[in-house]
Amino acid sequence: MNDWDDPEEEVYRVLSKVEMAALQKSNALNHAPLSPWKILAAQVVVTVLSMVIWAVFGELARVRLYTQSAFLGGLISVLPSAVFLFRLELAKKTQILNPGNYLAALISGEFIKIAVTLMLFVGIAYLVPGVLWVPLLVTYVLALKCVWLAWMWR
């Protein structure tokens, strides 16, 4: 006989109110929410560090251009994130907080974030002459990865 034919019945234990409260209390510190504003601050710090690194290791004749390009890469990451967070904060304060309204704010905020990011990339490509794309893109990616690093801070 095949083990797949007779699935075992799963046993669920019902917790009492006291047990549930104790479980919630013990897990509260393990899953404390991380402020998105701290992630935004980390993106700013990573941008500044990247600018310093590009200034130190870039060509001496083009240091200003390296740091400006790194700054623009960080700006492309930080500015849309800040706009997104302001959108969510407005949704929390101005609307009756229910899941539907908050989900709509989340989706519209993400759309705005993507649109601002694309506009910044296109604007920089057309309006900033001589931008160095390697420092810009490296700083952009490093600043985006601050979200991943935030999980280690928990």
Short mmCIF file of the C-alpha atoms (twelve columns), coordinates in Angstrom:
data_MODEL
# 
_entry.id   MODEL 
# 
loop_
_atom_site.group_PDB 
_atom_site.id 
_atom_site.type_symbol 
_atom_site.label_atom_id 
_atom_site.label_alt_id 
_atom_site.label_comp_id 
_atom_site.label_asym_id 
_atom_site.label_seq_id 
_atom_site.Cartn_x 
_atom_site.Cartn_y 
_atom_site.Cartn_z 
_atom_site.pdbx_PDB_model_num 
ATOM 1   C CA . MET A 1   0.000   0.000  0.000   1 
ATOM 2   C CA . ASN A 2   1.205   3.500  -0.835  1 
ATOM 3   C CA . ASP A 3   1.765   6.104  1.916   1 
ATOM 4   C CA . TRP A 4   0.264   8.760  -0.336  1 
ATOM 5   C CA . ASP A 5   -3.103  7.019  -0.392  1 
ATOM 6   C CA . ASP A 6   -3.730  7.314  3.350   1 
ATOM 7   C CA . PRO A 7   -2.863  10.829 4.489   1 
ATOM 8   C CA . GLU A 8   -2.398  11.146 8.199   1 
ATOM 9   C CA . GLU A 9   -4.835  13.301 10.039  1 
ATOM 10  C CA . GLU A 10  -3.265  16.428 11.450  1 
ATOM 11  C CA . VAL A 11  -3.933  17.134 15.100  1 
ATOM 12  C CA . TYR A 12  -4.583  20.714 16.131  1 
ATOM 13  C CA . ARG A 13  -4.449  21.801 19.729  1 
ATOM 14  C CA . VAL A 14  -6.711  24.626 20.809  1 
ATOM 15  C CA . LEU A 15  -4.944  27.102 23.087  1 
ATOM 16  C CA . SER A 16  -6.593  28.756 26.037  1 
ATOM 17  C CA . LYS A 17  -6.677  32.543 26.380  1 
ATOM 18  C CA . VAL A 18  -3.864  32.450 28.929  1 
ATOM 19  C CA . GLU A 19  -1.684  30.275 26.671  1 
ATOM 20  C CA . MET A 20  -2.395  32.508 23.669  1 
ATOM 21  C CA . ALA A 21  -1.530  35.660 25.621  1 
ATOM 22  C CA . ALA A 22  1.733   34.085 26.799  1 
ATOM 23  C CA . LEU A 23  2.586   33.027 23.248  1 
ATOM 24  C CA . GLN A 24  1.885   36.483 21.864  1 
ATOM 25  C CA . LYS A 25  3.930   38.089 24.625  1 
ATOM 26  C CA . SER A 26  6.917   35.816 23.979  1 
ATOM 27  C CA . ASN A 27  6.874   36.443 20.217  1 
ATOM 28  C CA . ALA A 28  6.352   40.193 20.441  1 
ATOM 29  C CA . LEU A 29  10.045  41.003 20.742  1 
ATOM 30  C CA . ASN A 30  11.080  38.483 18.078  1 
ATOM 31  C CA . HIS A 31  8.922   40.152 15.434  1 
ATOM 32  C CA . ALA A 32  9.078   43.813 16.393  1 
ATOM 33  C CA . PRO A 33  8.229   46.056 13.434  1 
ATOM 34  C CA . LEU A 34  11.131  47.820 11.770  1 
ATOM 35  C CA . SER A 35  10.558  51.472 10.993  1 
ATOM 36  C CA . PRO A 36  10.695  52.205 7.266   1 
ATOM 37  C CA . TRP A 37  12.134  55.599 8.147   1 
ATOM 38  C CA . LYS A 38  15.195  53.833 9.580   1 
ATOM 39  C CA . ILE A 39  15.601  52.016 6.278   1 
ATOM 40  C CA . LEU A 40  15.377  55.359 4.477   1 
ATOM 41  C CA . ALA A 41  18.034  56.773 6.812   1 
ATOM 42  C CA . ALA A 42  20.219  53.741 6.085   1 
ATOM 43  C CA . GLN A 43  19.815  54.422 2.357   1 
ATOM 44  C CA . VAL A 44  21.066  57.973 2.916   1 
ATOM 45  C CA . VAL A 45  24.056  56.681 4.919   1 
ATOM 46  C CA . VAL A 46  24.894  54.111 2.229   1 
ATOM 47  C CA . THR A 47  24.671  56.849 -0.414  1 
ATOM 48  C CA . VAL A 48  27.094  59.079 1.510   1 
ATOM 49  C CA . LEU A 49  29.492  56.171 2.072   1 
ATOM 50  C CA . SER A 50  29.361  55.310 -1.604  1 
ATOM 51  C CA . MET A 51  30.077  58.917 -2.525  1 
ATOM 52  C CA . VAL A 52  33.136  58.901 -0.250  1 
ATOM 53  C CA . ILE A 53  34.373  55.601 -1.660  1 
ATOM 54  C CA . TRP A 54  33.950  56.813 -5.241  1 
ATOM 55  C CA . ALA A 55  35.736  60.056 -4.341  1 
ATOM 56  C CA . VAL A 56  38.678  58.162 -2.851  1 
ATOM 57  C CA . PHE A 57  39.027  55.458 -5.505  1 
ATOM 58  C CA . GLY A 58  37.854  57.396 -8.580  1 
ATOM 59  C CA . GLU A 59  40.139  59.110 -11.044 1 
ATOM 60  C CA . LEU A 60  41.618  62.277 -9.566  1 
ATOM 61  C CA . ALA A 61  40.661  64.410 -12.550 1 
ATOM 62  C CA . ARG A 62  36.998  63.319 -12.338 1 
ATOM 63  C CA . VAL A 63  36.378  63.073 -8.565  1 
ATOM 64  C CA . ARG A 64  33.566  65.608 -8.682  1 
ATOM 65  C CA . LEU A 65  31.849  63.672 -11.461 1 
ATOM 66  C CA . TYR A 66  32.214  60.366 -9.571  1 
ATOM 67  C CA . THR A 67  30.699  61.775 -6.399  1 
ATOM 68  C CA . GLN A 68  27.931  63.569 -8.301  1 
ATOM 69  C CA . SER A 69  27.025  60.365 -10.125 1 
ATOM 70  C CA . ALA A 70  27.009  58.392 -6.857  1 
ATOM 71  C CA . PHE A 71  24.813  61.074 -5.289  1 
ATOM 72  C CA . LEU A 72  22.355  60.862 -8.173  1 
ATOM 73  C CA . GLY A 73  22.224  57.069 -7.838  1 
ATOM 74  C CA . GLY A 74  21.373  57.413 -4.166  1 
ATOM 75  C CA . LEU A 75  18.831  60.112 -4.942  1 
ATOM 76  C CA . ILE A 76  17.068  57.817 -7.400  1 
ATOM 77  C CA . SER A 77  16.697  55.290 -4.582  1 
ATOM 78  C CA . VAL A 78  15.933  57.586 -1.639  1 
ATOM 79  C CA . LEU A 79  13.529  60.110 -3.184  1 
ATOM 80  C CA . PRO A 80  10.926  57.607 -4.484  1 
ATOM 81  C CA . SER A 81  11.097  55.705 -1.196  1 
ATOM 82  C CA . ALA A 82  10.449  58.911 0.724   1 
ATOM 83  C CA . VAL A 83  7.501   59.762 -1.537  1 
ATOM 84  C CA . PHE A 84  6.112   56.250 -0.971  1 
ATOM 85  C CA . LEU A 85  6.451   56.547 2.802   1 
ATOM 86  C CA . PHE A 86  4.782   59.976 2.833   1 
ATOM 87  C CA . ARG A 87  1.914   58.479 0.821   1 
ATOM 88  C CA . LEU A 88  1.452   55.726 3.406   1 
ATOM 89  C CA . GLU A 89  1.652   58.190 6.297   1 
ATOM 90  C CA . LEU A 90  -1.035  60.330 4.657   1 
ATOM 91  C CA . ALA A 91  -3.208  57.252 4.236   1 
ATOM 92  C CA . LYS A 92  -2.843  56.435 7.927   1 
ATOM 93  C CA . LYS A 93  -3.776  59.942 9.044   1 
ATOM 94  C CA . THR A 94  -6.467  61.085 6.632   1 
ATOM 95  C CA . GLN A 95  -8.560  58.029 5.865   1 
ATOM 96  C CA . ILE A 96  -10.521 55.710 8.030   1 
ATOM 97  C CA . LEU A 97  -7.999  52.953 8.422   1 
ATOM 98  C CA . ASN A 98  -9.481  49.834 6.937   1 
ATOM 99  C CA . PRO A 99  -7.727  47.187 4.889   1 
ATOM 100 C CA . GLY A 100 -9.246  48.308 1.567   1 
ATOM 101 C CA . ASN A 101 -8.220  51.948 1.883   1 
ATOM 102 C CA . TYR A 102 -4.768  51.049 3.110   1 
ATOM 103 C CA . LEU A 103 -4.286  48.539 0.296   1 
ATOM 104 C CA . ALA A 104 -5.319  51.195 -2.234  1 
ATOM 105 C CA . ALA A 105 -2.814  53.619 -0.701  1 
ATOM 106 C CA . LEU A 106 -0.131  50.946 -0.794  1 
ATOM 107 C CA . ILE A 107 -0.738  50.145 -4.464  1 
ATOM 108 C CA . SER A 108 -0.996  53.776 -5.540  1 
ATOM 109 C CA . GLY A 109 2.111   54.609 -3.503  1 
ATOM 110 C CA . GLU A 110 4.035   51.831 -5.215  1 
ATOM 111 C CA . PHE A 111 2.858   53.055 -8.617  1 
ATOM 112 C CA . ILE A 112 3.976   56.595 -7.743  1 
ATOM 113 C CA . LYS A 113 7.332   55.227 -6.546  1 
ATOM 114 C CA . ILE A 114 7.914   53.387 -9.827  1 
ATOM 115 C CA . ALA A 115 6.864   56.433 -11.873 1 
ATOM 116 C CA . VAL A 116 9.169   58.776 -9.925  1 
ATOM 117 C CA . THR A 117 12.065  56.317 -10.284 1 
ATOM 118 C CA . LEU A 118 11.587  56.095 -14.049 1 
ATOM 119 C CA . MET A 119 11.277  59.886 -14.358 1 
ATOM 120 C CA . LEU A 120 14.491  60.364 -12.394 1 
ATOM 121 C CA . PHE A 121 16.407  57.875 -14.544 1 
ATOM 122 C CA . VAL A 122 15.158  59.447 -17.772 1 
ATOM 123 C CA . GLY A 123 15.654  62.980 -16.469 1 
ATOM 124 C CA . ILE A 124 19.214  62.299 -15.402 1 
ATOM 125 C CA . ALA A 125 20.003  60.591 -18.704 1 
ATOM 126 C CA . TYR A 126 18.825  63.638 -20.667 1 
ATOM 127 C CA . LEU A 127 19.601  66.535 -18.344 1 
ATOM 128 C CA . VAL A 128 22.908  65.659 -16.665 1 
ATOM 129 C CA . PRO A 129 25.723  65.730 -19.183 1 
ATOM 130 C CA . GLY A 130 28.605  63.340 -18.651 1 
ATOM 131 C CA . VAL A 131 27.044  61.357 -15.831 1 
ATOM 132 C CA . LEU A 132 29.048  58.241 -15.014 1 
ATOM 133 C CA . TRP A 133 26.647  55.313 -15.048 1 
ATOM 134 C CA . VAL A 134 28.761  52.835 -13.102 1 
ATOM 135 C CA . PRO A 135 28.905  54.900 -9.871  1 
ATOM 136 C CA . LEU A 136 25.253  55.876 -10.340 1 
ATOM 137 C CA . LEU A 137 24.012  52.318 -10.771 1 
ATOM 138 C CA . VAL A 138 26.274  50.834 -8.082  1 
ATOM 139 C CA . THR A 139 25.075  53.389 -5.538  1 
ATOM 140 C CA . TYR A 140 21.465  52.892 -6.621  1 
ATOM 141 C CA . VAL A 141 21.675  49.124 -6.134  1 
ATOM 142 C CA . LEU A 142 23.508  49.442 -2.807  1 
ATOM 143 C CA . ALA A 143 20.876  51.846 -1.499  1 
ATOM 144 C CA . LEU A 144 18.085  49.525 -2.626  1 
ATOM 145 C CA . LYS A 145 19.687  46.609 -0.789  1 
ATOM 146 C CA . CYS A 146 19.371  48.435 2.536   1 
ATOM 147 C CA . VAL A 147 15.946  46.828 2.808   1 
ATOM 148 C CA . TRP A 148 17.601  43.415 2.809   1 
ATOM 149 C CA . LEU A 149 20.147  44.531 5.402   1 
ATOM 150 C CA . ALA A 150 17.321  45.716 7.627   1 
ATOM 151 C CA . TRP A 151 16.344  42.109 8.315   1 
ATOM 152 C CA . MET A 152 19.739  41.589 9.961   1 
ATOM 153 C CA . TRP A 153 19.165  44.585 12.262  1 
ATOM 154 C CA . ARG A 154 16.163  42.899 13.816  1 
# 
